[in-house]
């Protein structure tokens, strides 16, 4: 649940900072190039979530009761699966197309009105 803030709110700024660090941020963060970069790197964001949560569950329970990937492209003790990248890219597109322009402003206005 706590990673949702990172996944949705902090991730765009982190990608922009990373691009600046490597000298790639010659365009504003709202440019199409940055959108492609954020969507392209989105699987890394989800895999970080799966690694952190997976190892926390393994620490608490001795195994991961929520998921365990067993395919040949599963890594980090079955906490991530590289073949799921296409699903995470699709989620990244949805975040860019639906969440940031529509849901985030609505949620912020709703929370701010209380």
mmCIF file of the C-alpha atoms, coordinates in Angstrom:
data_MODEL
# 
_entry.id   MODEL 
# 
loop_
_atom_site.group_PDB 
_atom_site.id 
_atom_site.type_symbol 
_atom_site.label_atom_id 
_atom_site.label_alt_id 
_atom_site.label_comp_id 
_atom_site.label_asym_id 
_atom_site.label_entity_id 
_atom_site.label_seq_id 
_atom_site.pdbx_PDB_ins_code 
_atom_site.Cartn_x 
_atom_site.Cartn_y 
_atom_site.Cartn_z 
_atom_site.occupancy 
_atom_site.B_iso_or_equiv 
_atom_site.pdbx_formal_charge 
_atom_site.auth_seq_id 
_atom_site.auth_comp_id 
_atom_site.auth_asym_id 
_atom_site.auth_atom_id 
_atom_site.pdbx_PDB_model_num 
ATOM 1   C CA . UNK A 1 1   ? 0.000   0.000   0.000   1.00 0.00 ? 1   UNK A CA 1 
ATOM 2   C CA . UNK A 1 2   ? 2.786   2.423   0.863   1.00 0.00 ? 2   UNK A CA 1 
ATOM 3   C CA . UNK A 1 3   ? 4.482   1.705   -2.478  1.00 0.00 ? 3   UNK A CA 1 
ATOM 4   C CA . UNK A 1 4   ? 1.408   3.077   -4.277  1.00 0.00 ? 4   UNK A CA 1 
ATOM 5   C CA . UNK A 1 5   ? 2.602   6.592   -3.495  1.00 0.00 ? 5   UNK A CA 1 
ATOM 6   C CA . UNK A 1 6   ? 5.986   5.761   -5.013  1.00 0.00 ? 6   UNK A CA 1 
ATOM 7   C CA . UNK A 1 7   ? 4.431   3.870   -7.926  1.00 0.00 ? 7   UNK A CA 1 
ATOM 8   C CA . UNK A 1 8   ? 2.076   6.677   -8.891  1.00 0.00 ? 8   UNK A CA 1 
ATOM 9   C CA . UNK A 1 9   ? 3.228   9.980   -7.421  1.00 0.00 ? 9   UNK A CA 1 
ATOM 10  C CA . UNK A 1 10  ? 7.005   9.912   -6.938  1.00 0.00 ? 10  UNK A CA 1 
ATOM 11  C CA . UNK A 1 11  ? 7.990   7.802   -9.920  1.00 0.00 ? 11  UNK A CA 1 
ATOM 12  C CA . UNK A 1 12  ? 7.693   10.542  -12.615 1.00 0.00 ? 12  UNK A CA 1 
ATOM 13  C CA . UNK A 1 13  ? 9.962   12.871  -10.637 1.00 0.00 ? 13  UNK A CA 1 
ATOM 14  C CA . UNK A 1 14  ? 12.448  10.069  -10.016 1.00 0.00 ? 14  UNK A CA 1 
ATOM 15  C CA . UNK A 1 15  ? 12.627  9.247   -13.733 1.00 0.00 ? 15  UNK A CA 1 
ATOM 16  C CA . UNK A 1 16  ? 13.121  12.925  -14.564 1.00 0.00 ? 16  UNK A CA 1 
ATOM 17  C CA . UNK A 1 17  ? 15.936  13.171  -11.986 1.00 0.00 ? 17  UNK A CA 1 
ATOM 18  C CA . UNK A 1 18  ? 17.529  10.038  -13.425 1.00 0.00 ? 18  UNK A CA 1 
ATOM 19  C CA . UNK A 1 19  ? 17.339  11.518  -16.920 1.00 0.00 ? 19  UNK A CA 1 
ATOM 20  C CA . UNK A 1 20  ? 18.938  14.737  -15.670 1.00 0.00 ? 20  UNK A CA 1 
ATOM 21  C CA . UNK A 1 21  ? 21.711  12.767  -13.982 1.00 0.00 ? 21  UNK A CA 1 
ATOM 22  C CA . UNK A 1 22  ? 22.592  11.103  -17.290 1.00 0.00 ? 22  UNK A CA 1 
ATOM 23  C CA . UNK A 1 23  ? 22.225  14.337  -19.248 1.00 0.00 ? 23  UNK A CA 1 
ATOM 24  C CA . UNK A 1 24  ? 19.083  13.146  -21.024 1.00 0.00 ? 24  UNK A CA 1 
ATOM 25  C CA . UNK A 1 25  ? 16.639  15.681  -19.593 1.00 0.00 ? 25  UNK A CA 1 
ATOM 26  C CA . UNK A 1 26  ? 16.915  18.312  -22.289 1.00 0.00 ? 26  UNK A CA 1 
ATOM 27  C CA . UNK A 1 27  ? 13.126  18.383  -22.633 1.00 0.00 ? 27  UNK A CA 1 
ATOM 28  C CA . UNK A 1 28  ? 10.553  19.245  -19.950 1.00 0.00 ? 28  UNK A CA 1 
ATOM 29  C CA . UNK A 1 29  ? 9.203   16.422  -17.777 1.00 0.00 ? 29  UNK A CA 1 
ATOM 30  C CA . UNK A 1 30  ? 5.821   16.668  -19.505 1.00 0.00 ? 30  UNK A CA 1 
ATOM 31  C CA . UNK A 1 31  ? 7.276   15.967  -22.969 1.00 0.00 ? 31  UNK A CA 1 
ATOM 32  C CA . UNK A 1 32  ? 6.405   12.850  -24.948 1.00 0.00 ? 32  UNK A CA 1 
ATOM 33  C CA . UNK A 1 33  ? 10.008  11.659  -24.616 1.00 0.00 ? 33  UNK A CA 1 
ATOM 34  C CA . UNK A 1 34  ? 9.660   11.591  -20.825 1.00 0.00 ? 34  UNK A CA 1 
ATOM 35  C CA . UNK A 1 35  ? 6.339   9.754   -21.091 1.00 0.00 ? 35  UNK A CA 1 
ATOM 36  C CA . UNK A 1 36  ? 8.042   7.052   -23.184 1.00 0.00 ? 36  UNK A CA 1 
ATOM 37  C CA . UNK A 1 37  ? 10.873  6.908   -20.663 1.00 0.00 ? 37  UNK A CA 1 
ATOM 38  C CA . UNK A 1 38  ? 8.476   6.580   -17.712 1.00 0.00 ? 38  UNK A CA 1 
ATOM 39  C CA . UNK A 1 39  ? 6.453   3.865   -19.438 1.00 0.00 ? 39  UNK A CA 1 
ATOM 40  C CA . UNK A 1 40  ? 9.602   2.078   -20.616 1.00 0.00 ? 40  UNK A CA 1 
ATOM 41  C CA . UNK A 1 41  ? 11.064  1.963   -17.109 1.00 0.00 ? 41  UNK A CA 1 
ATOM 42  C CA . UNK A 1 42  ? 7.757   1.187   -15.393 1.00 0.00 ? 42  UNK A CA 1 
ATOM 43  C CA . UNK A 1 43  ? 8.449   -2.575  -15.103 1.00 0.00 ? 43  UNK A CA 1 
ATOM 44  C CA . UNK A 1 44  ? 11.521  -1.734  -12.981 1.00 0.00 ? 44  UNK A CA 1 
ATOM 45  C CA . UNK A 1 45  ? 9.254   0.184   -10.613 1.00 0.00 ? 45  UNK A CA 1 
ATOM 46  C CA . UNK A 1 46  ? 6.882   -2.780  -10.249 1.00 0.00 ? 46  UNK A CA 1 
ATOM 47  C CA . UNK A 1 47  ? 9.736   -5.274  -9.905  1.00 0.00 ? 47  UNK A CA 1 
ATOM 48  C CA . UNK A 1 48  ? 11.184  -3.184  -7.075  1.00 0.00 ? 48  UNK A CA 1 
ATOM 49  C CA . UNK A 1 49  ? 7.797   -3.413  -5.367  1.00 0.00 ? 49  UNK A CA 1 
ATOM 50  C CA . UNK A 1 50  ? 7.710   -7.179  -5.868  1.00 0.00 ? 50  UNK A CA 1 
ATOM 51  C CA . UNK A 1 51  ? 11.258  -7.610  -4.571  1.00 0.00 ? 51  UNK A CA 1 
ATOM 52  C CA . UNK A 1 52  ? 10.712  -5.498  -1.453  1.00 0.00 ? 52  UNK A CA 1 
ATOM 53  C CA . UNK A 1 53  ? 7.302   -6.928  -0.602  1.00 0.00 ? 53  UNK A CA 1 
ATOM 54  C CA . UNK A 1 54  ? 8.319   -10.467 -1.547  1.00 0.00 ? 54  UNK A CA 1 
ATOM 55  C CA . UNK A 1 55  ? 11.332  -10.474 0.757   1.00 0.00 ? 55  UNK A CA 1 
ATOM 56  C CA . UNK A 1 56  ? 9.318   -8.845  3.550   1.00 0.00 ? 56  UNK A CA 1 
ATOM 57  C CA . UNK A 1 57  ? 6.757   -11.648 3.277   1.00 0.00 ? 57  UNK A CA 1 
ATOM 58  C CA . UNK A 1 58  ? 9.535   -14.217 3.163   1.00 0.00 ? 58  UNK A CA 1 
ATOM 59  C CA . UNK A 1 59  ? 11.014  -12.705 6.315   1.00 0.00 ? 59  UNK A CA 1 
ATOM 60  C CA . UNK A 1 60  ? 7.660   -12.716 8.119   1.00 0.00 ? 60  UNK A CA 1 
ATOM 61  C CA . UNK A 1 61  ? 6.331   -16.101 6.982   1.00 0.00 ? 61  UNK A CA 1 
ATOM 62  C CA . UNK A 1 62  ? 9.435   -17.959 5.862   1.00 0.00 ? 62  UNK A CA 1 
ATOM 63  C CA . UNK A 1 63  ? 8.022   -18.012 2.316   1.00 0.00 ? 63  UNK A CA 1 
ATOM 64  C CA . UNK A 1 64  ? 6.002   -15.734 0.062   1.00 0.00 ? 64  UNK A CA 1 
ATOM 65  C CA . UNK A 1 65  ? 2.332   -16.699 0.536   1.00 0.00 ? 65  UNK A CA 1 
ATOM 66  C CA . UNK A 1 66  ? 1.115   -14.121 -2.002  1.00 0.00 ? 66  UNK A CA 1 
ATOM 67  C CA . UNK A 1 67  ? 3.008   -15.196 -5.150  1.00 0.00 ? 67  UNK A CA 1 
ATOM 68  C CA . UNK A 1 68  ? 5.963   -17.247 -6.276  1.00 0.00 ? 68  UNK A CA 1 
ATOM 69  C CA . UNK A 1 69  ? 7.030   -17.294 -9.888  1.00 0.00 ? 69  UNK A CA 1 
ATOM 70  C CA . UNK A 1 70  ? 8.559   -20.578 -11.009 1.00 0.00 ? 70  UNK A CA 1 
ATOM 71  C CA . UNK A 1 71  ? 9.261   -19.930 -14.697 1.00 0.00 ? 71  UNK A CA 1 
ATOM 72  C CA . UNK A 1 72  ? 12.823  -19.883 -16.055 1.00 0.00 ? 72  UNK A CA 1 
ATOM 73  C CA . UNK A 1 73  ? 12.736  -16.070 -16.133 1.00 0.00 ? 73  UNK A CA 1 
ATOM 74  C CA . UNK A 1 74  ? 11.864  -15.784 -12.418 1.00 0.00 ? 74  UNK A CA 1 
ATOM 75  C CA . UNK A 1 75  ? 14.492  -14.133 -10.238 1.00 0.00 ? 75  UNK A CA 1 
ATOM 76  C CA . UNK A 1 76  ? 15.029  -13.034 -6.634  1.00 0.00 ? 76  UNK A CA 1 
ATOM 77  C CA . UNK A 1 77  ? 13.732  -16.298 -5.178  1.00 0.00 ? 77  UNK A CA 1 
ATOM 78  C CA . UNK A 1 78  ? 10.642  -16.223 -7.404  1.00 0.00 ? 78  UNK A CA 1 
ATOM 79  C CA . UNK A 1 79  ? 9.628   -12.692 -6.452  1.00 0.00 ? 79  UNK A CA 1 
ATOM 80  C CA . UNK A 1 80  ? 9.773   -11.263 -9.988  1.00 0.00 ? 80  UNK A CA 1 
ATOM 81  C CA . UNK A 1 81  ? 9.100   -12.643 -13.453 1.00 0.00 ? 81  UNK A CA 1 
ATOM 82  C CA . UNK A 1 82  ? 10.665  -10.879 -16.426 1.00 0.00 ? 82  UNK A CA 1 
ATOM 83  C CA . UNK A 1 83  ? 8.027   -12.137 -18.877 1.00 0.00 ? 83  UNK A CA 1 
ATOM 84  C CA . UNK A 1 84  ? 5.440   -9.979  -17.101 1.00 0.00 ? 84  UNK A CA 1 
ATOM 85  C CA . UNK A 1 85  ? 7.113   -6.833  -18.443 1.00 0.00 ? 85  UNK A CA 1 
ATOM 86  C CA . UNK A 1 86  ? 4.414   -6.404  -21.107 1.00 0.00 ? 86  UNK A CA 1 
ATOM 87  C CA . UNK A 1 87  ? 1.725   -6.310  -18.401 1.00 0.00 ? 87  UNK A CA 1 
ATOM 88  C CA . UNK A 1 88  ? 3.734   -3.740  -16.428 1.00 0.00 ? 88  UNK A CA 1 
ATOM 89  C CA . UNK A 1 89  ? 4.213   -1.628  -19.583 1.00 0.00 ? 89  UNK A CA 1 
ATOM 90  C CA . UNK A 1 90  ? 0.447   -1.694  -20.092 1.00 0.00 ? 90  UNK A CA 1 
ATOM 91  C CA . UNK A 1 91  ? -0.025  -0.592  -16.483 1.00 0.00 ? 91  UNK A CA 1 
ATOM 92  C CA . UNK A 1 92  ? 2.507   2.199   -17.110 1.00 0.00 ? 92  UNK A CA 1 
ATOM 93  C CA . UNK A 1 93  ? 0.474   3.374   -20.115 1.00 0.00 ? 93  UNK A CA 1 
ATOM 94  C CA . UNK A 1 94  ? -2.712  3.334   -18.023 1.00 0.00 ? 94  UNK A CA 1 
ATOM 95  C CA . UNK A 1 95  ? -1.017  5.356   -15.297 1.00 0.00 ? 95  UNK A CA 1 
ATOM 96  C CA . UNK A 1 96  ? 0.101   7.949   -17.852 1.00 0.00 ? 96  UNK A CA 1 
ATOM 97  C CA . UNK A 1 97  ? -3.200  8.090   -19.753 1.00 0.00 ? 97  UNK A CA 1 
ATOM 98  C CA . UNK A 1 98  ? -5.749  7.670   -16.958 1.00 0.00 ? 98  UNK A CA 1 
ATOM 99  C CA . UNK A 1 99  ? -4.227  8.302   -13.551 1.00 0.00 ? 99  UNK A CA 1 
ATOM 100 C CA . UNK A 1 100 ? -2.108  11.431  -14.020 1.00 0.00 ? 100 UNK A CA 1 
ATOM 101 C CA . UNK A 1 101 ? -4.452  13.490  -16.213 1.00 0.00 ? 101 UNK A CA 1 
ATOM 102 C CA . UNK A 1 102 ? -7.805  12.324  -14.766 1.00 0.00 ? 102 UNK A CA 1 
ATOM 103 C CA . UNK A 1 103 ? -7.721  10.515  -11.439 1.00 0.00 ? 103 UNK A CA 1 
ATOM 104 C CA . UNK A 1 104 ? -4.936  12.354  -9.614  1.00 0.00 ? 104 UNK A CA 1 
ATOM 105 C CA . UNK A 1 105 ? -6.486  15.835  -9.995  1.00 0.00 ? 105 UNK A CA 1 
ATOM 106 C CA . UNK A 1 106 ? -9.904  14.479  -9.018  1.00 0.00 ? 106 UNK A CA 1 
ATOM 107 C CA . UNK A 1 107 ? -8.524  12.744  -5.925  1.00 0.00 ? 107 UNK A CA 1 
ATOM 108 C CA . UNK A 1 108 ? -6.511  15.803  -4.898  1.00 0.00 ? 108 UNK A CA 1 
ATOM 109 C CA . UNK A 1 109 ? -9.566  18.061  -5.298  1.00 0.00 ? 109 UNK A CA 1 
ATOM 110 C CA . UNK A 1 110 ? -11.712 15.595  -3.340  1.00 0.00 ? 110 UNK A CA 1 
ATOM 111 C CA . UNK A 1 111 ? -9.188  15.224  -0.516  1.00 0.00 ? 111 UNK A CA 1 
ATOM 112 C CA . UNK A 1 112 ? -8.548  18.971  -0.454  1.00 0.00 ? 112 UNK A CA 1 
ATOM 113 C CA . UNK A 1 113 ? -12.256 19.727  -0.072  1.00 0.00 ? 113 UNK A CA 1 
ATOM 114 C CA . UNK A 1 114 ? -12.566 17.833  3.213   1.00 0.00 ? 114 UNK A CA 1 
# 
